Amino acid sequence: MTHFDLLLIGTGSGNMFLDDRFSGLKVAIAEEWHFGGTCLNVGCIPTKMFVYPATIAEDAADASRYNVSTTYGGVDWSALQKRIFDRIDAIESGGREYRSGDRQPNITVVPEHVHFTGEKTVVTASGEEITADRIVIAAGASPVIPSAEGLDPALVDTEGYPVFTSNTIMRRPELPARLVIIGSGIIAMEFAHVFSSFGTEVTVVARGPRLLGNIDEQVSREFTEIFEASHTVHRGAEVSAYDFDAGQITVTLKPSGRLGEVDLPDEIDADAVLIATGRTPNTQGLRVEAAGFDVLDDRRLAVDEHQRVLSGGHPVPGVFALGDISSPHQLKHVANHEAKIVGDNLAADVAAGGPGTAAEAALATVNHHAVPGAVFSSPQVAYVGMTEEQALAAGHDVTVKVQKFSDVAYGWAMADDPGIVKIIADRKSRHILGAHIVGHEASMIVQPLIQAMAFGQRADEVAAGQYWIHPALPEVIENALLGLEFDAN
């Protein structure tokens, strides 16, 4: 048995807080996978490095819409992969070397899977027992693999098996000629954009009645209509069986029951399948129940407002969690914020003496207000705050304005490309409750609304109290704000 002052499980955002404040501690870092976690290796960063050239390819293919003659001649898939992963892999190996090398002699890297056998005891895959006074759990989440006849979940993401998740699809040696994507959420929509823009025949299989069904319903409908205009989508469907024959996959569909009567093809032939049906926190693999930690219905670790892990509803002294394993938001920027909170609170805990002895007043509190997100598909989607349905359910007297991109001059420049901004505000307080955008650069133009919500600025003040560059695209935000109707003072 080896004892440490601190055990860190996972090296995504959890690897960010471990700075000079903890240089006097004997630290173990357990990482069975890649340093840098999901975002660096298989998530946010490489996907956007594929999305950007995919958007260029799409623009080249569709330029006639803007009275410009261009052609799309194809992608050098291997060169694109090399450019992306040469950078990603160097960062990963650099991070591992930094934590493993002589520059941090107080840190021991344990390159194995670990699981809990007690509140502050884990066992490695090779059988070594490790104990620690304090533990930070930042082990992330993994793709969900829905069961279906003919599918072997153990073979998914393995060499030679043509069924992939987001963990491996970007490193596929050849661009598939035909790809079936199972799912309709963020990951599915981004990869549908990437592969279809590069020339792959993409078919999306969605269980629900709309694509991106977890966002505001009106905005989801708008996105679905735009996306379906240029992609093959089967909504209200799910996979009943897979059949593998000589490198080809035949996918058999059945109605999901979520869209009533649906007209579906009996089978779809493909060269590859991408399963993108969500991600689940890695609590099961860690066997956190053996430690007595509370687990929520969606398999997240339960934490309090200081990111302390709970057992029986009470904080476990010296045990914290952050990121996808415990957060209600599977978003890198949220995990980074939670890592800062954990770092500050862990430092306070260490300074106080024994685990769990820091005074409540000395602990930082997590802020999950005005959490934004974006979908880098075509078109882009961005969102922050409540949907209209949530605002009404919360009892707000809401005012809503939907503004089309084509209502402003920059929208005219884009040949009236489709897109909308939807803003939900409280009619009495004039505060913005939520904002949802579908259209060009939605992930960028949403930022003034995030700022307004974060700092409690009133919608009318944001609209009229600053300059808006004319004729830049953010004028669509300005006009949406000006269109909200508020009670008289």
C-alpha positions in Angstrom: 0.0 0.0 0.0 1.2 3.5 -0.9 -0.1 6.6 0.8 -0.3 10.1 -0.7 -1.3 13.5 0.6 -3.4 14.0 -2.5 -4.7 11.7 -5.2 -6.0 13.2 -8.5 -8.0 11.0 -10.8 -8.1 12.3 -14.4 -6.0 14.8 -16.2 -8.5 16.9 -18.2 -9.5 20.1 -16.4 -8.5 18.3 -13.2 -4.9 18.8 -14.2 -5.2 22.6 -14.2 -5.4 23.5 -10.5 -2.3 21.5 -9.5 0.2 24.4 -9.1 2.8 25.7 -6.7 0.2 25.8 -3.9 0.5 22.1 -3.6 4.3 21.6 -4.3 4.8 20.6 -0.6 2.3 17.7 -1.0 3.1 14.1 -2.0 0.7 13.8 -5.0 -0.4 10.9 -7.2 -2.1 11.4 -10.5 -4.0 8.4 -11.9 -4.5 8.6 -15.6 -5.3 5.4 -17.6 -5.9 7.3 -20.9 -4.5 10.5 -22.5 -3.3 13.5 -20.6 -5.5 16.4 -21.4 -8.8 14.5 -21.2 -11.7 14.6 -23.7 -11.4 18.2 -24.8 -7.8 18.1 -26.0 -7.8 14.6 -27.4 -11.2 13.7 -28.8 -13.5 16.6 -28.1 -13.6 20.4 -28.4 -10.2 21.1 -29.9 -9.7 18.5 -32.6 -13.4 18.6 -33.6 -13.2 22.4 -34.2 -10.0 21.9 -36.1 -12.0 19.6 -38.4 -15.1 21.9 -38.4 -13.2 24.9 -39.7 -11.9 23.3 -42.9 -15.2 21.6 -43.4 -17.0 24.9 -43.3 -14.5 26.2 -45.9 -15.3 23.2 -48.1 -19.0 23.8 -47.7 -18.6 27.4 -48.6 -16.6 26.5 -51.7 -19.2 24.0 -52.8 -22.1 26.4 -52.3 -20.6 29.7 -53.4 -23.0 30.0 -56.4 -25.6 31.1 -53.8 -23.5 34.3 -53.6 -23.0 34.6 -57.3 -19.4 33.4 -57.1 -18.0 30.5 -59.1 -15.8 28.1 -57.0 -15.4 24.4 -56.8 -14.7 21.9 -54.1 -12.1 19.4 -55.2 -11.9 17.2 -52.1 -10.0 17.0 -48.9 -6.5 15.6 -48.2 -7.8 13.6 -45.3 -4.5 12.2 -44.2 -2.7 15.6 -44.4 -5.6 17.2 -42.4 -5.3 14.5 -39.7 -1.6 15.0 -39.6 -1.8 18.7 -39.2 -4.4 18.4 -36.4 -3.0 15.4 -34.4 0.7 16.4 -34.7 -0.2 19.4 -32.6 -2.7 17.6 -30.3 -0.4 14.6 -29.6 2.5 16.9 -28.9 0.5 18.7 -26.2 -0.6 15.4 -24.7 2.8 14.0 -24.5 4.2 17.3 -23.2 1.7 17.3 -20.4 2.4 13.8 -19.5 6.2 14.4 -19.5 5.8 17.5 -17.4 3.9 15.7 -14.6 6.1 12.6 -14.9 9.6 14.2 -15.2 12.1 15.6 -12.7 10.6 19.0 -12.7 7.9 17.9 -10.3 9.5 15.3 -7.9 6.6 15.4 -5.5 4.3 14.0 -8.2 3.9 10.3 -9.1 1.9 9.4 -12.3 0.0 6.2 -12.1 -0.8 5.2 -15.7 -3.5 2.8 -14.9 -7.2 2.5 -14.2 -8.1 2.8 -10.6 -11.3 2.0 -8.7 -12.5 2.7 -5.2 -12.5 0.1 -2.5 -13.2 2.6 0.3 -13.8 6.2 1.0 -10.1 7.2 0.5 -8.7 3.9 -1.0 -8.3 2.9 -4.6 -6.8 -0.1 -6.3 -5.0 0.0 -9.6 -5.6 -2.4 -12.5 -2.3 -4.1 -11.5 -3.5 -4.6 -8.0 -1.6 -1.9 -6.1 -3.6 -0.3 -3.2 -3.3 3.5 -2.9 -4.6 5.6 -0.1 -4.8 9.4 0.2 -5.8 12.1 2.7 -7.4 14.1 0.0 -8.9 13.1 -3.4 -10.0 15.0 -6.4 -12.1 13.1 -8.9 -12.0 14.4 -12.4 -12.4 11.3 -14.4 -14.8 12.6 -17.1 -17.4 10.7 -19.1 -17.5 8.1 -21.9 -19.7 7.5 -25.0 -23.0 5.7 -24.5 -23.3 2.6 -26.7 -27.0 1.7 -27.1 -27.5 -2.1 -27.5 -28.8 -3.5 -30.8 -28.9 -6.9 -32.4 -25.6 -7.8 -34.1 -23.5 -5.1 -32.3 -20.7 -6.1 -30.0 -20.1 -3.1 -27.7 -16.7 -4.5 -26.7 -15.5 -4.1 -30.3 -16.7 -0.6 -30.9 -13.7 1.7 -31.4 -11.3 -1.2 -32.0 -9.2 -1.7 -35.1 -11.0 -3.3 -38.0 -14.5 -2.9 -36.5 -16.4 -0.2 -38.6 -18.4 1.2 -35.7 -16.9 4.3 -34.0 -17.6 6.9 -31.4 -16.2 10.4 -31.2 -13.2 8.8 -29.5 -11.9 7.3 -32.7 -13.8 8.6 -35.8 -11.4 11.5 -36.4 -8.5 9.1 -36.6 -10.1 6.7 -39.2 -7.5 6.2 -41.9 -9.8 6.8 -44.8 -12.7 9.2 -45.3 -15.7 6.9 -45.4 -17.8 7.0 -48.6 -21.0 6.3 -46.6 -21.5 7.1 -42.9 -24.5 6.5 -40.7 -24.6 8.7 -37.6 -26.7 7.5 -34.7 -27.8 10.5 -32.6 -29.1 14.0 -32.9 -27.3 16.0 -30.3 -24.2 18.2 -30.4 -21.6 15.5 -31.3 -23.8 14.0 -34.0 -24.6 17.3 -35.6 -21.0 18.5 -35.7 -19.7 15.3 -37.2 -22.5 15.3 -39.7 -21.3 18.7 -40.8 -17.7 17.7 -41.0 -18.1 14.5 -43.0 -20.9 15.7 -45.4 -18.8 18.8 -46.2 -15.9 16.6 -47.1 -18.0 14.6 -49.5 -19.2 11.6 -47.4 -22.7 10.5 -47.9 -24.1 11.0 -44.4 -27.3 9.6 -43.0 -28.5 10.8 -39.6 -30.7 8.5 -37.5 -32.5 10.5 -34.7 -34.8 9.0 -32.1 -36.7 12.2 -31.4 -39.0 14.5 -33.3 -36.4 17.2 -33.7 -32.6 17.6 -34.0 -30.8 19.2 -31.0 -34.0 18.3 -29.0 -32.6 19.5 -25.7 -32.5 23.2 -26.7 -35.4 25.7 -27.0 -38.1 24.0 -29.0 -38.6 26.8 -31.5 -34.9 27.0 -32.1 -34.6 23.3 -32.4 -37.3 23.3 -35.0 -35.5 26.0 -37.0 -32.3 24.1 -36.9 -34.0 20.9 -38.0 -35.6 22.6 -41.0 -32.4 24.1 -42.1 -30.3 21.0 -41.5 -32.7 18.7 -43.3 -32.7 20.9 -46.4 -29.2 19.6 -47.1 -28.8 16.4 -45.2 -30.5 13.0 -45.1 -32.2 12.6 -41.7 -34.5 9.9 -40.4 -36.3 11.2 -37.3 -38.4 9.1 -35.0 -36.1 6.2 -35.8 -33.7 3.9 -33.9 -31.4 1.0 -34.9 -32.8 -2.4 -34.4 -29.9 -4.4 -35.9 -26.5 -4.3 -37.4 -25.2 -6.7 -40.0 -21.6 -6.9 -41.0 -20.5 -8.3 -44.3 -17.1 -7.9 -46.0 -16.4 -4.5 -44.5 -19.9 -3.1 -45.2 -22.5 -2.5 -42.5 -26.2 -2.8 -43.1 -28.3 -0.9 -40.5 -31.9 -1.9 -39.9 -34.2 0.8 -38.5 -37.4 0.7 -36.6 -39.7 3.5 -35.3 -38.7 4.9 -31.9 -42.2 5.6 -30.9 -41.4 9.3 -30.4 -42.8 10.7 -33.7 -45.9 8.6 -34.4 -46.1 7.1 -37.9 -42.8 7.4 -39.8 -41.7 6.3 -43.2 -38.4 4.6 -42.9 -36.2 2.7 -45.2 -35.9 -1.0 -44.3 -32.1 -0.9 -44.4 -29.2 1.5 -44.8 -25.9 0.3 -46.2 -22.7 2.1 -45.0 -19.0 1.8 -44.8 -18.9 3.1 -41.2 -21.3 3.9 -38.3 -20.7 6.7 -35.8 -22.6 6.3 -32.5 -23.1 9.7 -31.0 -25.9 9.2 -28.5 -24.5 11.1 -25.6 -21.9 10.5 -22.9 -22.2 9.1 -19.4 -20.1 10.0 -16.3 -17.4 7.4 -15.5 -18.7 6.7 -12.0 -19.5 3.1 -12.7 -16.0 2.2 -13.7 -14.6 3.9 -10.6 -17.0 1.9 -8.4 -17.7 5.0 -6.4 -20.5 3.2 -4.5 -17.7 1.2 -2.7 -16.6 4.6 -1.3 -20.1 5.4 -0.2 -20.3 8.5 -2.4 -23.8 9.7 -3.5 -24.6 9.1 -7.2 -27.5 10.9 -9.0 -30.0 9.3 -11.3 -27.9 10.3 -14.4 -24.8 8.6 -12.8 -23.1 11.9 -11.8 -21.3 12.2 -8.5 -23.3 14.4 -6.2 -21.4 17.5 -5.1 -22.3 20.6 -3.1 -21.8 24.2 -4.1 -18.1 24.0 -3.1 -17.5 20.9 -5.3 -17.2 18.7 -2.3 -18.3 15.1 -2.9 -21.3 14.0 -0.9 -22.0 10.9 1.1 -25.4 10.5 2.6 -26.0 14.1 1.7 -23.0 15.4 3.6 -19.5 16.5 2.4 -16.8 13.9 2.5 -13.8 15.6 4.2 -11.1 16.3 1.7 -12.8 14.8 -1.4 -13.8 17.0 -4.3 -15.0 16.4 -7.9 -15.3 18.4 -11.0 -16.1 18.2 -14.7 -18.2 15.7 -16.6 -18.2 13.2 -13.7 -20.2 15.5 -11.5 -21.2 18.6 -13.4 -24.7 19.2 -14.8 -23.0 20.7 -17.8 -20.7 18.6 -20.0 -18.8 21.6 -21.2 -15.0 22.3 -21.0 -15.5 26.0 -19.9 -17.6 24.8 -17.0 -15.1 22.2 -16.1 -12.4 24.8 -16.1 -14.4 27.0 -13.8 -15.0 24.1 -11.4 -11.3 23.3 -11.5 -10.5 26.8 -10.2 -13.1 26.4 -7.5 -11.7 23.0 -6.5 -8.1 24.3 -6.5 -9.0 27.3 -4.3 -11.0 25.1 -1.9 -8.4 22.4 -1.8 -5.8 25.0 -0.9 -8.0 26.3 1.9 -8.5 22.8 3.1 -4.8 22.1 3.2 -4.1 25.3 4.9 -6.7 24.6 7.6 -4.9 21.4 8.7 -6.9 18.1 8.6 -9.1 17.2 5.6 -12.5 18.9 5.9 -11.4 21.4 8.5 -11.6 24.6 6.3 -14.2 27.0 7.5 -17.3 27.3 5.2 -16.6 31.0 4.9 -13.2 30.3 3.5 -14.6 28.2 0.6 -15.3 29.4 -2.9 -18.7 28.7 -4.4 -19.3 27.4 -7.9 -21.2 29.7 -10.3 -23.5 27.9 -12.8 -25.4 31.0 -13.8 -25.6 32.0 -17.5 -23.8 28.9 -18.7 -23.5 29.1 -22.5 -23.0 26.4 -25.1 -22.6 26.2 -28.9 -22.9 23.6 -31.6 -20.4 24.0 -34.4 -22.5 22.5 -37.1 -24.0 24.1 -40.2 -25.7 26.3 -39.2 -24.1 27.0 -35.9 -26.2 27.1 -32.8 -25.6 29.0 -29.5 -27.5 29.2 -26.3 -27.4 30.5 -22.8 -29.9 30.5 -19.9 -33.5 29.3 -20.0 -35.6 28.1 -22.9 -39.0 29.7 -23.3 -40.6 26.6 -21.8 -38.4 26.7 -18.8 -39.0 30.4 -18.2 -42.7 29.9 -18.2 -42.5 26.9 -16.0 -40.4 29.0 -13.5 -43.3 31.5 -13.2 -41.8 34.4 -15.2 -44.0 36.8 -17.0 -42.0 36.5 -20.2 -41.5 38.7 -23.2 -40.0 37.0 -26.3 -38.5 38.4 -29.5 -37.4 36.3 -32.5 -35.3 38.2 -35.0 -34.3 36.9 -38.4 -30.7 37.3 -39.7 -32.2 38.5 -43.0 -33.7 41.5 -41.2 -30.3 43.2 -40.9 -27.9 44.4 -43.6 -25.2 41.8 -42.9 -27.9 39.2 -43.5 -28.6 40.7 -46.9 -24.8 40.5 -47.6 -25.2 36.7 -46.8 -27.9 36.5 -49.5 -30.6 36.1 -46.8 -29.1 33.0 -45.3 -31.5 31.4 -42.8 -31.0 32.1 -39.1 -32.8 33.5 -36.1 -32.0 35.1 -32.7 -34.5 34.3 -29.9 -34.3 36.3 -26.7 -36.5 35.5 -23.6 -36.7 38.2 -20.9 -38.7 39.0 -17.8 -41.3 41.6 -18.6 -41.1 43.2 -15.2 -37.4 43.1 -14.3 -36.2 43.5 -17.9 -33.5 41.0 -17.3 -32.6 38.5 -20.0 -33.6 34.9 -19.0 -32.3 33.1 -22.0 -31.0 33.5 -25.5 -30.8 31.1 -28.4 -29.3 31.6 -31.9 -29.3 29.6 -35.1 -27.1 30.9 -37.9 -23.8 32.2 -39.1 -21.2 32.6 -36.3 -23.8 32.0 -33.6 -21.1 31.0 -31.2 -19.5 34.4 -31.5 -22.4 36.8 -31.6 -24.0 35.3 -28.5 -21.3 36.7 -26.3 -22.9 40.1 -25.5 -26.0 38.3 -24.2 -23.8 36.0 -22.0 -22.2 39.1 -20.6 -25.5 40.8 -20.0 -26.8 37.8 -18.1 -23.6 37.3 -16.1 -23.5 40.9 -14.9 -27.2 41.4 -14.4 -27.6 44.0 -17.1 -31.1 44.9 -18.2 -32.0 44.1 -21.8 -33.1 47.6 -22.6 -29.8 49.0 -21.2 -27.8 46.6 -23.3 -29.8 47.5 -26.4 -29.7 51.3 -26.1 -26.7 52.0 -23.8 -23.9 51.1 -26.2 -22.9 51.4 -29.9 -23.6 48.5 -32.2 -21.3 48.5 -35.3 -23.2 49.0 -38.5 -23.7 46.9 -40.5 -22.1 44.1 -38.6 -24.0 40.9 -37.8 -24.5 41.7 -34.1 -27.2 44.2 -35.2 -29.5 41.2 -35.2 -28.9 40.9 -31.4 -29.5 44.7 -31.0 -32.8 44.5 -32.9 -34.0 41.4 -31.0 -33.3 43.3 -27.7 -35.1 46.4 -29.0 -38.1 44.2 -29.9 -38.7 43.0 -26.4 -41.8 44.4 -24.7 -41.6 45.5 -21.1 -44.0 46.8 -18.5 -44.0 50.6 -18.0 -41.9 51.8 -15.1 
